């Protein structure tokens, strides 16, 4: 966990002076500049030891022996090192290439043992859950909201990149992304391929006669087989339309988790009729979309079936959840991208007004945080948690996370203050 030790030195959370392995007090006047390239970890640091100020570099390791394992004792670049910072010292003197001795500080007694133990596990991710009782809710909320906005900005940037590839075709962009998120979580890439194989320029001709659009969509997806009267009629339409538009069906490895309302066929049909209800994808550029929709008209067949010839065992309607998924993952990033394209800023208040009205998403990731670290109240928090997990937790960027850095500071300050009192 050398990186964590580097972060500690950089943040300098100690309220009392540290001690060298020889018992000399060390005052950190400046931790220096964090060096991410070749050479010592920190440059231009200033420390004071027994009334004498030292200016130079600081090298950080987990143990003393790493100084020699990394051959720093042979490298003249490390002659500028004034202090060797480690978690645990073996007591052996540290010497530079010029033979002079380097002061060493061991941090073991300044860090809570239980925190260090968790950090050293093979999978230290989410160690913070164990210490969440020490975490102020405002710290967690601030981090989660920050991550939510980072996630939205990232998605908006990806939309603009794709828009450039599409040469400014906003309709095709929205069509692709609509199907992409309708395919979540297992068929996003496959659904995107369908949207590219069947461009919006073609499907938009049939939104006022959605039964033909349905034949086109299911036909291109390779999901249209003549099994009953309804599907035979759609299949005949598909045969005619594919010749007209010179379309080829895709052979996609679509995945299904066994839940009827998540079947790829039903997802595609509901996506189509929802867009037809909106009278086109252009509606996604309207900043006043409602958080919920009135009943969307879907053919009776699809109220009773989840795939061709497969009856639904129960009544249900997945369109409301699809709509909310679109609002969260597509609509808000799209508005940010649209405004950025026209050199306008999207206000934080507008984003909050949309996401805070939508319910939080519950999945295996959000369950790791709710309610131990943060009680989710809306989609704003759940989106932030998903970003936090992906961009910080999985990458072990604890020192860059407000939650992790707060708890790590606590782990140091409590232990160091106790040791100071005891001495």
Secondary structure, 3 states (H helix, E strand, C coil): CHHHHHHHHHHCCCCCCEEECCCCEEEEEECCEECCCCCCCEEEEEEEECCEEEEEEEEEEEECCHHHHCCHHHCHHHHHEEEEEEEECCCCCEECCCCCEEEEEECHHHCCHHHHHHHCCCCCCCHHHHHHHHCCHHHHHHHHHHHHHHHHHHHHHHHHHHHHHCCCCHHHHHHHHHHHHHCCCCCHHHHHHHHHHCCHHHHHHHHHHHHHHHHHHHHHCCCCCCCCHHHHHHHHHHHHHHHHHCCCCCCCCCCCCCCHHHCHHHHHHHHHHHHHHHCCHHHHHCCCCCCCCCCCCCCHHHHHEEECCEECCCCCCCHHHHHHHHHHHHHHHHHHHHHHHCCCCCCHHHHHHHHCCCCCCCCCCHHHHCCCCCCCCCHHHHHHHHHHHHHHHCCCCHHHCHHHHHHHHHHHHHHHHHHHHHC
